[in-house]
Amino acid sequence: MPGHKLVLIGVGHVGDAVLAHAMSSGLFSEIALIDANTTMAEGQALDQHQATALPGVGNVYVHVADYDACADADIIIYTAGPSIRPEDSALDARNLLATRNAAIVRQAMGEIVQRTRDAVIIMVSNPVDLLVHIASTEFDYPVEKIMGTGLLLDSARLCRLVADILDVDPDYVHAAMLGEHGATGFPYMSGISVAGVPYEQFPEVFGVSELLPREELMHRTNKAGMDVLEAKGWTSAGVAASAITLARSVMLNSKIVVPVSTLLRGEYGHDGDVSLSTPCIIGGRGVERRIEVPLDEWESARMAESVDALTALIASVSEK
């Protein structure tokens, strides 16, 4: 029985980290690399190919390819295009990449749709909500098979922040970020809990003297990625793990429930006009369901801000 195949488009800093996670995941027997810099792609493939001879490392067939490799792919992970620079570390810096990365994703999707409409596409490059929207609305590709990592990593950062405040294992923290992967993304305060204890009861149950105000929790979570960028020069580990987390749930039909970026189809009064992160069930068919969680007044206002920011961004790069 043939194994499963991943096509990885873009093998820079983020693609390199995705490749490392994919090689060790046990999910794929073949990984095809596509990059405009074919020499670098060949180096990445050779590096990983040599590592497969080590004890305990899976014998994955990793190689450089062109878009024909997409024809029988199970998963396509897209990390192509430039990333944010450390000198552009404002919370809305991802949007500086909009024009250039919109053009790159349009070219890539044009190639993909000529070869497949079956693979699940996981968008990682920024601004991820915009790229998901372009892929979902401008091409004849099943919408449920397109998702972006969106606020999955930001939600993990929120869980880590809450865990650090309470000094508990983050595995027991349930928390999600919603909306834009950017300055207007916001914590779903109504859903934050630890071991079933809601956020408002943390002082009573866990003995913390002071909770972070909503706006501060939102700011610190959104800034977490920029803190890595400023110190390291790029971010890669967390978002790469996020992409493989989604790929694993697709390949194993795990049906995890996580915030990812998708085209809204009626949720929060929007149908096809914006793509952003809401909790979704991720299974073998891709995005199996978007969950419209109830929002309080503060959360509704933040969602409206995210929608406004993203519709303006979409309009700025629309093809006339």
C-alpha positions as CSV (number, residue, x, y, z in Angstrom):
1,M,0.0,0.0,0.0
2,P,1.5,3.3,-1.0
3,G,2.4,5.8,1.7
4,H,1.4,9.4,2.1
5,K,2.9,12.4,0.4
6,L,3.6,15.9,1.5
7,V,4.5,18.7,-0.9
8,L,6.3,21.6,0.8
9,I,6.3,24.9,-1.1
10,G,9.0,27.1,0.2
11,V,12.0,25.9,2.2
12,G,13.4,29.0,3.9
13,H,13.6,29.4,7.6
14,V,10.0,28.4,8.2
15,G,10.0,25.7,5.5
16,D,13.2,24.2,6.9
17,A,11.5,23.9,10.3
18,V,8.4,22.4,8.8
19,L,10.5,19.9,6.9
20,A,12.3,18.8,10.0
21,H,9.0,18.3,11.8
22,A,7.6,16.4,8.8
23,M,10.6,14.1,8.5
24,S,10.3,13.0,12.1
25,S,6.4,12.9,12.2
26,G,6.1,9.4,10.8
27,L,3.2,10.7,8.7
28,F,4.8,10.7,5.2
29,S,6.8,8.3,3.1
30,E,7.5,11.0,0.5
31,I,8.2,14.7,0.9
32,A,8.6,16.8,-2.3
33,L,10.2,20.3,-2.0
34,I,9.3,23.2,-4.3
35,D,11.3,26.5,-4.1
36,A,12.3,29.2,-6.5
37,N,15.8,28.7,-5.2
38,T,16.3,25.2,-6.5
39,T,19.9,25.0,-5.3
40,M,18.8,25.7,-1.7
41,A,16.0,23.2,-2.1
42,E,18.5,20.6,-3.3
43,G,20.6,21.3,-0.2
44,Q,17.7,20.9,2.1
45,A,16.7,17.6,0.5
46,L,20.3,16.2,0.5
47,D,20.7,17.2,4.2
48,Q,17.6,15.4,5.2
49,H,18.3,12.4,2.9
50,Q,21.6,11.9,4.6
51,A,20.0,12.0,8.0
52,T,17.7,9.1,7.1
53,A,20.6,6.7,7.5
54,L,20.8,7.4,11.2
55,P,19.3,4.8,13.6
56,G,15.7,5.6,14.4
57,V,15.3,8.1,11.6
58,G,12.5,7.1,9.1
59,N,13.5,6.3,5.6
60,V,11.5,9.1,4.0
61,Y,12.0,9.8,0.3
62,V,12.7,13.5,0.3
63,H,13.5,15.2,-3.0
64,V,13.2,18.4,-5.1
65,A,10.3,18.7,-7.4
66,D,8.2,21.0,-9.6
67,Y,4.4,21.5,-9.3
68,D,3.7,18.2,-11.0
69,A,4.4,16.7,-7.6
70,C,1.1,18.1,-6.3
71,A,-0.9,15.8,-8.5
72,D,-0.9,12.9,-6.0
73,A,-0.1,14.9,-2.8
74,D,-2.1,14.3,0.4
75,I,-1.0,17.5,2.0
76,I,0.5,20.7,0.6
77,I,2.1,23.1,3.1
78,Y,2.7,26.6,1.8
79,T,5.5,28.7,3.3
80,A,6.7,30.6,0.2
81,G,7.5,34.3,0.0
82,P,9.3,36.8,2.2
83,S,8.8,37.0,5.9
84,I,8.8,39.8,8.4
85,R,12.1,41.5,9.1
86,P,13.2,42.3,12.7
87,E,13.2,46.0,11.9
88,D,9.5,45.7,11.0
89,S,8.3,44.2,14.2
90,A,5.1,46.2,14.8
91,L,2.0,44.2,15.4
92,D,0.6,44.9,11.9
93,A,4.0,44.2,10.2
94,R,2.6,41.1,8.6
95,N,0.5,43.3,6.3
96,L,3.6,44.9,4.8
97,L,4.0,41.6,2.9
98,A,0.6,41.7,1.4
99,T,1.2,42.9,-2.1
100,R,4.2,40.7,-2.8
101,N,2.9,37.6,-1.1
102,A,-0.5,37.9,-2.7
103,A,1.2,37.8,-6.2
104,I,3.2,34.7,-5.2
105,V,0.3,32.8,-3.8
106,R,-1.8,33.5,-6.9
107,Q,1.0,32.1,-9.0
108,A,1.3,29.0,-6.8
109,M,-2.4,28.4,-6.7
110,G,-2.6,28.7,-10.4
111,E,-0.1,25.9,-10.7
112,I,-1.8,23.7,-8.0
113,V,-5.3,23.8,-9.4
114,Q,-4.0,22.5,-12.7
115,R,-2.8,19.4,-11.0
116,T,-5.1,18.6,-8.1
117,R,-8.2,19.5,-6.1
118,D,-7.8,16.7,-3.6
119,A,-4.9,17.7,-1.4
120,V,-5.5,19.7,1.8
121,I,-3.6,23.0,1.6
122,I,-2.2,24.5,4.8
123,M,-1.1,28.1,4.4
124,V,1.6,29.4,6.7
125,S,3.0,32.5,5.0
126,N,1.9,35.9,6.0
127,P,-0.4,37.7,6.0
128,V,-2.0,34.3,6.3
129,D,-5.6,35.4,6.5
130,L,-5.2,37.2,3.2
131,L,-3.5,34.3,1.5
132,V,-6.2,31.9,2.7
133,H,-8.8,34.3,1.3
134,I,-7.2,34.6,-2.1
135,A,-6.8,30.8,-2.4
136,S,-10.4,30.2,-1.3
137,T,-12.1,32.8,-3.4
138,E,-10.1,33.3,-6.6
139,F,-9.5,29.6,-7.5
140,D,-11.7,26.6,-8.2
141,Y,-10.6,24.6,-5.2
142,P,-12.7,23.1,-2.4
143,V,-12.9,25.6,0.4
144,E,-12.9,23.0,3.1
145,K,-9.5,21.8,1.9
146,I,-7.9,25.2,2.4
147,M,-6.8,26.4,5.9
148,G,-4.2,28.7,7.4
149,T,-2.3,28.2,10.6
150,G,-3.9,31.5,11.6
151,L,-4.3,31.8,15.4
152,L,-3.3,28.2,16.3
153,L,0.1,29.3,17.4
154,D,-1.2,32.5,19.0
155,S,-3.6,30.3,21.0
156,A,-0.7,28.2,22.2
157,R,1.1,31.4,23.2
158,L,-2.0,32.4,25.2
159,C,-2.1,29.1,26.9
160,R,1.6,29.4,27.8
161,L,1.0,32.9,29.2
162,V,-1.9,31.8,31.4
163,A,0.0,28.7,32.5
164,D,2.9,30.8,33.5
165,I,0.6,33.1,35.5
166,L,-0.9,30.2,37.4
167,D,2.3,28.0,37.4
168,V,0.6,25.0,35.9
169,D,1.2,22.7,32.9
170,P,-0.2,24.4,29.7
171,D,-1.7,21.1,28.7
172,Y,-4.4,21.8,31.2
173,V,-5.2,25.3,30.0
174,H,-7.9,25.8,27.5
175,A,-7.7,29.1,25.7
176,A,-8.2,30.4,22.1
177,M,-7.4,33.5,20.1
178,L,-9.9,34.6,17.5
179,G,-10.0,36.9,14.5
180,E,-7.0,38.2,12.6
181,H,-3.5,36.8,12.8
182,G,-2.2,40.2,13.6
183,A,-2.8,43.3,15.7
184,T,-6.6,42.8,16.1
185,G,-6.5,39.1,17.1
186,F,-8.2,38.8,20.5
187,P,-8.5,36.2,23.4
188,Y,-11.8,34.4,23.6
189,M,-12.1,35.3,27.3
190,S,-15.5,33.5,27.7
191,G,-13.7,30.2,26.9
192,I,-10.5,30.4,29.0
193,S,-10.4,27.7,31.7
194,V,-8.0,25.5,33.6
195,A,-9.3,22.1,34.7
196,G,-12.8,23.4,34.1
197,V,-12.3,26.5,36.2
198,P,-13.3,29.6,34.3
199,Y,-11.0,32.6,34.0
200,E,-13.0,34.8,36.3
201,Q,-12.6,32.3,39.2
202,F,-8.8,32.0,38.9
203,P,-8.1,34.3,41.9
204,E,-10.5,32.3,44.2
205,V,-9.4,28.9,43.1
206,F,-5.7,29.3,42.2
207,G,-4.9,32.2,44.6
208,V,-3.5,34.6,42.0
209,S,-3.7,38.1,43.3
210,E,-4.2,39.9,40.0
211,L,-5.4,38.9,36.6
212,L,-4.3,40.5,33.4
213,P,-6.9,42.9,32.0
214,R,-8.3,41.7,28.7
215,E,-6.6,44.3,26.6
216,E,-3.2,43.5,28.2
217,L,-3.7,39.8,27.7
218,M,-4.5,40.5,24.1
219,H,-1.5,42.8,23.6
220,R,1.0,40.4,25.3
221,T,-0.2,37.4,23.3
222,N,-0.1,39.3,20.0
223,K,3.4,40.6,20.8
224,A,4.8,37.2,21.7
225,G,5.8,36.3,18.1
226,M,7.4,39.7,17.7
227,D,9.4,39.2,20.8
228,V,10.9,36.1,19.1
229,L,11.4,37.9,15.9
230,E,13.3,40.8,17.5
231,A,15.6,38.4,19.5
232,K,16.2,35.7,16.9
233,G,15.6,37.4,13.5
234,W,12.7,35.1,12.5
235,T,10.1,32.8,13.9
236,S,9.9,29.2,12.8
237,A,9.6,26.5,15.5
238,G,6.1,27.2,16.7
239,V,4.5,27.8,13.4
240,A,6.2,24.8,11.9
241,A,4.8,22.6,14.8
242,S,1.4,24.2,14.2
243,A,1.4,23.2,10.5
244,I,2.4,19.6,11.3
245,T,-0.3,19.5,14.0
246,L,-2.9,20.3,11.4
247,A,-1.4,17.9,8.9
248,R,-1.5,15.1,11.5
249,S,-5.1,15.7,12.3
250,V,-5.9,15.5,8.6
251,M,-3.9,12.4,8.0
252,L,-5.2,10.6,11.1
253,N,-8.7,12.0,11.0
254,S,-8.2,13.1,14.6
255,K,-10.8,15.9,14.6
256,I,-8.9,18.3,16.8
257,V,-10.7,21.6,17.6
258,V,-8.4,24.5,17.1
259,P,-8.5,28.1,15.8
260,V,-7.4,28.2,12.1
261,S,-7.9,30.7,9.3
262,T,-10.7,29.8,6.9
263,L,-13.2,31.5,4.6
264,L,-16.3,32.4,6.7
265,R,-19.5,30.9,5.3
266,G,-22.2,32.6,7.4
267,E,-20.4,32.8,10.7
268,Y,-20.8,36.1,12.5
269,G,-22.8,37.4,9.6
270,H,-20.1,37.0,7.0
271,D,-20.4,34.8,3.9
272,G,-17.4,34.7,1.6
273,D,-16.2,38.2,2.2
274,V,-13.5,37.6,4.8
275,S,-11.2,34.9,6.1
276,L,-10.0,34.7,9.7
277,S,-9.6,32.3,12.6
278,T,-12.5,30.7,14.4
279,P,-12.4,27.3,16.2
280,C,-12.6,24.5,13.6
281,I,-12.8,20.7,13.6
282,I,-9.9,19.4,11.5
283,G,-10.3,15.9,10.1
284,G,-9.7,13.8,7.1
285,R,-11.7,16.1,4.8
286,G,-9.9,19.2,6.0
287,V,-12.0,21.8,7.7
288,E,-14.9,19.6,8.7
289,R,-16.8,22.3,10.6
290,R,-16.4,26.0,11.7
291,I,-17.7,26.6,15.2
292,E,-19.4,30.0,15.8
293,V,-18.7,30.4,19.5
294,P,-20.9,32.9,21.3
295,L,-19.2,36.2,21.9
296,D,-19.7,38.7,24.7
297,E,-19.9,42.5,24.0
298,W,-16.1,43.0,24.3
299,E,-15.4,40.0,22.1
300,S,-18.0,41.1,19.5
301,A,-16.3,44.5,19.2
302,R,-12.9,42.9,18.8
303,M,-14.3,40.6,16.1
304,A,-15.7,43.6,14.2
305,E,-12.3,45.2,14.4
306,S,-10.7,42.1,12.9
307,V,-13.2,41.9,10.1
308,D,-12.7,45.6,9.3
309,A,-8.9,45.3,9.2
310,L,-9.0,42.2,7.0
311,T,-11.6,43.4,4.6
312,A,-9.5,46.6,4.1
313,L,-6.4,44.4,3.5
314,I,-8.3,42.2,1.0
315,A,-9.5,45.2,-0.9
316,S,-6.0,46.6,-1.0
317,V,-4.7,43.7,-3.1
318,S,-7.8,42.8,-5.0
319,E,-7.3,42.2,-8.7
320,K,-9.4,44.8,-10.6
